[in-house]
Amino acid sequence: MHLLENLNWRYATKKFDSEKKVSAEKLENILEASRLAPSSSGLQPFKIFVVTDQAIKDQMKDISMGQSQVVDASHVLVFASWDHYSLERIESVFNYTLKERGLPPETMDDYKKLLWGMYEPLGHEWHAQHAAKQAYISLGIAMVAAAEQKVDAVPMEGFIPEKMDELLGLKEHGLKSVCLLPIGYRKADKDWLVNMKKVRMPKEDFIVEM
C-alpha cells in the first residue's frame, strides 16, 4: 500500500525550490531503478544524461518553452534513445550479456539473426520510435523510485528535441532526446497545483475486464 500512497503523493511539480538539492544517495537510487528497468530483448537502447550544470540548465529553459522546472530542479535527467538499431549495436549488447553470464559467444546467434531480420527492414524511423518506447519504461520506473523517496519529479516533452540534441551533443553518440525528468523538491507556496485534488479516470471507465 505504500506504493499507492507514494503515487498519490506525487504530482506534476510546477515549481521547484532551487535551494534544495537531492542527495547523492537518493539520486543513485533513482538512477539504479531506471537502469534495472526492462527493455525489449534486454537491449537498453537509451542512456540517461544527468544535468546539474546551471549554465546548461539555463540554456535548456530556452528550448523547453520557458519552463522554469529545468532551471530550478536539483537535477535534470535527460532520457536519450538510440537513433536507430544496427547489427553492431545488438551484437555489442548481446556479447556483454553473454560475457556477464559466462556463456559461449555463439549462444544467442540464432536469436540475434532473428531479431535483426525483423528490425532491419523496418527502417530508422521505426527503430527510433521503438527505442524511445523502451526509454519511457525506464522513465516511468524513475518516477516511481523518486516518489518512493519523496523526491518530486515531472516528466516533460515540451522541448525542441533537435536543439536539445545539439546542446547536449547527442548526435555524436547516435542518440535522440526523448523526455526530460527534472527532479528536486516542490516549492509549495509558489506552486498552484500542489494542493489540487489528484484526478484520474474512474476505475470502471479505466479498467476493461474480459
N, C-alpha and C positions, 0 to 999 in steps of 0.2 A: 504493500500500500504506500510505502514511502515514495516509490517511483511516481505514482499518480499524484501524490501531494506536491512533489517537486515540479511536475509538469504543469500543475495548476498554478504554481507559484510563478513560473517563467512567463514572460510576455515579450513582445517585440519592443525592446527598450528604445525609447526615443531620445533620451538624454542621459549620457554617461557623466559620472563625476571624474573629471580629468585628473584629480588629485589622488584618486585611489587606484592602486595597481594590483593586478592579480599576481599572487605569489608564484615563484618558480615551481613549487610542488604542485599547485593546482593546475598550472599551465601544462606541466608534464603529464598529469593525469588525463587532461582533455585530449592532448595530442596522442597519447598512447591508446586511448579508447578509439580515436579516429584511425590509428594505424591498424588496430585489430578488427576493423570493420570488414565484412565480407565483400567480395567483388567477383564478378563473373570470371570463372576459370582461375581465380586467385591471382589475376594479373596486376591488380592495383595500378591501373593506368592513370595515375594522377599523383601530384605532390601537394604539400601544404607549405606555403610560404608564410612565415611569421614576421609581421612588420611591427617594429617598435620605434624606428627612427622617425622622429617628429617631422622632419623635413619631408620625408617620403609620404607620411600620412597627410600632411598639408596639401601635397600635390594630388593625392588620391581624392581628396574632397572636391577638387576642381573637376574631376572626371567622374564623380559619383553624385552628380546632380545637387551639389552643395550640401549633402547630408553630413551633419556635424558628428555623427557617431564615429566615422572613421578617424576624426581628429581627436575626439575626447576619449575614445576607448583606450584601455590599457594596452591591448594588443589587437591587431587586425590579422585574422587568418585568411589567407587567400587560397582557395581551392582551385588548382590549375590542372587540367586533364590533358592527356596526350592529344596532339592534333590529328594523329592517325595511328592505326596499328601497322605493324610490319612484322615480317617473319623474324627479323633480327631482334626486335623488342620482345616478342613472345618467347623466342629461344633463350634470351637472357634471363627472363623471369623463371622459366621452367628449369634452366640449368642451375640457378641459385636454389630453387626449391629442392631439386634432387640432391644437390650437394649437402644442404642442411639436413635432409632426411637420410643421408648415407645410402642413396640408391644409385644404381648404374645410370650413366648418362642417357642411355637409349630407352629408359623405362617409359618415357612419355612421348616417344617419337610418333606413334600412331595417332595419339590424341592431338599432338601438335599439327600434324598434317591435316587431320580432320578439321581442326579449328581454323587454320589458315585457309583451307579450302573453302570454308564458309565465309570468312571475313574478307578475303582479298577482292572478290568480285563486287562487293557491296559499296566500295568507294570511300574516299576520305571523308565526305560529309557524314555518311552513316557512322564511320569509325569515330569521328569527333563527338557525335551525339551519344553514341553508346558509351564511350569513355566518360563523358560528362555525367551520365546516369550513375556510374559507379562512384564518382566523386560525391554525388548527392547522398548516397547511402552513408558515406563517411561523415558528411556534413550533419546528417540527422543524429548520428551517434555522438558527434561532438557536442551538439546542443543538449542532448540528454545528459552527457557527462558534466557539462557546465552547470546545468540545473541541479544535479545531484550535489554539487559543491557550493550551491548558492552563488554562482557566478552568472551574471547577466550576459546574454548573447542574442544577437539579432542577425538573421540571415538577410543578405542584401544582394539583389540582382540589378538594382538601379545604378548601373555604371556603364561606361563605354568600354567594352571588352578590348577592342583594338588598342585604345590608348592605355589601358591598364597593362596589357601585354608589353607595350613599348616601355612604359615606366619601369616595370619590374624585369625587363629583359627576358621575357618568357619564350619568345620566338626561337632564340638560340638554343633553348632547352627542348624544343619541339612540343611546347605546351601552350594551352589557351586558358585564360582565366574564365572560371565558371561562376563562382559565387564568393562573396566576401562574408566573413563572420567576425565582426567586431565583438570583443569580449571585455568585460570590466564590471563596474558596479553602477547601478542606477542612481541618478540624482533626483530623488523622489519629488522634491519640492519644485523641480523645474520640468517634470515630465507629465504631460497632460493625460497619458494613457495608464499611468501606474495604478490608479485606483479604480479603473474601469472594470466592470464585470467581464470575465472571460466568456466569450460566446462561441459555441461550436454547434453544428447541426445536431438536432436531437438523435439519439441512438436509433430510434425507429426509422428515421429517414436516412441514416448513415450506414447502417448495417443491413445487408440483404442476406437472409438465410435461405438456403436451397436444399 
